[in-house]
Amino acid sequence: MNPLQALRVLTFTTLITLVTAVGAWAQSVVSSPPKAPHLFSITCPKGWIMTPPESLDDYTTFEGPNGTYIYFRAVSGSIEKAVAAGQAELKSNYRDLKLKPQETSKLDGLASAVIKGTGISTEDSTRYSIELTWVELPGSNIAEIWLESSIDDPSGLLRAFEIIKTFEAQKETSTHSLR
């Protein structure tokens, strides 16, 4: 290999290393609650804007392209109470709300309740596809996750589902409660 070829290979290898490193830095793992002890985390991908909560009761928000949103927080109490409170909040934030029956599922191996539907935002009159998930965590805590995407952008909701798959509950046997 002549010196010019060696220089090209070295330059190419360096460029690939830098691009890979930048890609790794472009996404960040976000924990909830934001201050320890953390109960779970979700990864915010490159191109999405993360807004931290202003208080312990507030949501961390990921805003994606084309008006897709993910809101999440940790709350204390039973999953039944969290679902009832979430449904009441939906009714105050959306009109023409159409919800499917509650389903059970698992996220990171933990029991969860899921409600899917559509509604028109009372804030901006956009019709959204909505999915709410509540995950049972140790210590009588619940991970509450809301997905909201314009009904005209089904790819946004699909991308949000991929992000939610990064959900990871704290694996410690801690029973810390937010109460």
C-alpha positions as CSV (number, residue, x, y, z in Angstrom):
1,M,0.0,0.0,0.0
2,N,1.5,3.3,-1.0
3,P,1.5,6.3,1.5
4,L,-1.5,8.0,-0.2
5,Q,-3.6,4.8,0.1
6,A,-2.6,4.5,3.7
7,L,-3.6,8.1,4.4
8,R,-7.0,7.5,2.8
9,V,-7.6,4.4,4.9
10,L,-6.6,6.2,8.0
11,T,-8.8,9.2,7.2
12,F,-11.8,6.9,6.4
13,T,-11.3,4.9,9.6
14,T,-11.1,8.1,11.6
15,L,-14.2,9.5,10.0
16,I,-16.2,6.3,10.7
17,T,-15.1,6.4,14.3
18,L,-16.2,10.0,14.7
19,V,-19.6,9.4,13.0
20,T,-20.2,6.4,15.3
21,A,-19.2,8.4,18.4
22,V,-21.4,11.4,17.5
23,G,-24.4,9.0,16.8
24,A,-23.9,7.5,20.3
25,W,-23.9,11.0,21.9
26,A,-26.9,12.1,19.9
27,Q,-29.3,10.1,22.0
28,S,-29.6,10.2,25.8
29,V,-31.1,8.0,28.5
30,V,-33.6,10.0,30.6
31,S,-34.6,8.7,34.1
32,S,-37.8,9.3,36.0
33,P,-38.1,10.8,38.4
34,P,-35.2,13.1,37.4
35,K,-33.6,13.0,40.8
36,A,-32.6,9.8,42.5
37,P,-33.8,7.3,43.3
38,H,-34.6,6.7,39.6
39,L,-37.5,4.2,39.0
40,F,-37.2,3.8,35.2
41,S,-35.6,5.3,32.1
42,I,-36.5,5.9,28.4
43,T,-34.0,6.8,25.7
44,C,-34.6,10.1,23.9
45,P,-33.3,9.6,20.3
46,K,-31.5,12.0,18.0
47,G,-33.8,14.6,16.5
48,W,-36.2,14.6,19.4
49,I,-36.4,17.5,21.9
50,M,-36.4,16.6,25.6
51,T,-38.1,18.9,28.1
52,P,-37.5,18.1,31.8
53,P,-40.3,18.3,34.3
54,E,-40.6,21.4,36.3
55,S,-41.7,19.5,39.4
56,L,-42.0,16.0,40.8
57,D,-45.6,15.7,39.6
58,D,-44.8,17.1,36.1
59,Y,-44.1,15.0,32.9
60,T,-40.8,14.7,31.1
61,T,-41.6,15.4,27.4
62,F,-40.0,14.1,24.3
63,E,-41.1,16.1,21.2
64,G,-40.5,14.4,17.9
65,P,-40.8,15.5,14.3
66,N,-44.3,16.3,12.9
67,G,-46.0,16.8,16.3
68,T,-45.4,13.5,18.0
69,Y,-45.1,13.6,21.8
70,I,-44.2,11.2,24.6
71,Y,-44.9,12.3,28.1
72,F,-43.8,10.3,31.1
73,R,-43.5,10.4,34.9
74,A,-43.5,8.2,38.0
75,V,-46.5,8.4,40.3
76,S,-47.3,6.6,43.5
77,G,-50.4,4.5,44.2
78,S,-52.3,1.7,42.5
79,I,-52.5,1.1,38.8
80,E,-56.3,1.3,39.1
81,K,-56.2,4.8,40.6
82,A,-53.6,5.9,38.0
83,V,-55.7,4.7,35.1
84,A,-58.8,6.4,36.5
85,A,-56.9,9.7,37.0
86,G,-55.5,9.3,33.4
87,Q,-58.9,8.8,31.9
88,A,-60.2,11.9,33.8
89,E,-57.3,13.9,32.5
90,L,-58.0,12.7,28.9
91,K,-61.5,13.9,29.1
92,S,-60.3,17.4,30.2
93,N,-57.7,17.6,27.4
94,Y,-59.6,16.1,24.4
95,R,-63.0,16.4,22.9
96,D,-64.6,13.8,20.7
97,L,-62.7,11.2,22.6
98,K,-62.9,7.6,21.4
99,L,-61.2,5.0,23.6
100,K,-60.8,1.3,23.1
101,P,-61.3,-1.0,26.1
102,Q,-58.3,-1.2,28.5
103,E,-55.8,-4.0,27.6
104,T,-53.2,-5.6,29.8
105,S,-49.6,-6.0,28.6
106,K,-46.0,-6.1,29.8
107,L,-43.3,-3.6,29.4
108,D,-39.7,-4.7,30.4
109,G,-41.4,-7.8,31.9
110,L,-43.7,-5.8,34.2
111,A,-47.5,-5.8,34.2
112,S,-49.0,-2.8,32.5
113,A,-52.4,-1.4,31.5
114,V,-52.9,0.2,28.1
115,I,-55.6,2.4,26.7
116,K,-55.6,3.5,23.0
117,G,-57.8,5.9,21.2
118,T,-58.2,9.2,19.4
119,G,-59.4,12.6,20.3
120,I,-59.3,16.3,19.3
121,S,-57.0,18.4,21.5
122,T,-58.8,21.2,23.4
123,E,-55.5,23.2,23.1
124,D,-54.8,23.2,19.4
125,S,-57.8,21.4,17.8
126,T,-55.5,18.7,16.3
127,R,-56.9,15.2,16.0
128,Y,-54.5,12.8,17.8
129,S,-53.9,9.1,18.1
130,I,-53.3,8.5,21.8
131,E,-51.9,5.6,23.8
132,L,-51.6,5.6,27.5
133,T,-49.6,3.0,29.4
134,W,-49.2,2.5,33.2
135,V,-46.5,0.1,34.3
136,E,-46.5,-1.4,37.9
137,L,-43.1,-0.6,39.5
138,P,-41.8,-1.7,42.9
139,G,-42.8,0.3,46.0
140,S,-46.4,1.0,45.0
141,N,-45.1,3.2,42.1
142,I,-46.4,3.5,38.6
143,A,-44.7,4.5,35.4
144,E,-47.2,6.6,33.5
145,I,-46.4,7.0,29.7
146,W,-48.5,9.0,27.2
147,L,-48.0,8.9,23.4
148,E,-49.7,11.5,21.3
149,S,-49.3,11.8,17.5
150,S,-51.3,13.6,14.8
151,I,-53.7,11.1,13.3
152,D,-52.3,12.3,9.9
153,D,-48.9,11.0,10.8
154,P,-49.1,7.3,11.6
155,S,-45.3,7.0,11.2
156,G,-44.9,9.3,14.2
157,L,-46.8,7.0,16.4
158,L,-44.8,4.0,15.1
159,R,-41.6,5.8,16.0
160,A,-43.0,6.6,19.5
161,F,-43.7,2.9,20.0
162,E,-40.1,2.2,19.1
163,I,-38.9,4.7,21.7
164,I,-41.2,3.2,24.4
165,K,-39.5,-0.1,23.8
166,T,-36.4,1.4,25.4
167,F,-38.3,1.6,28.7
168,E,-36.2,0.1,31.4
169,A,-37.3,-0.3,35.0
170,Q,-34.8,0.0,37.8
171,K,-33.8,-3.5,38.5
172,E,-32.9,-3.0,42.2
173,T,-35.2,-4.7,44.7
174,S,-35.7,-1.3,46.3
175,T,-39.2,-0.6,47.4
176,H,-38.8,3.2,47.5
177,S,-42.2,4.9,47.2
178,L,-42.8,8.4,45.9
179,R,-45.3,9.1,48.7
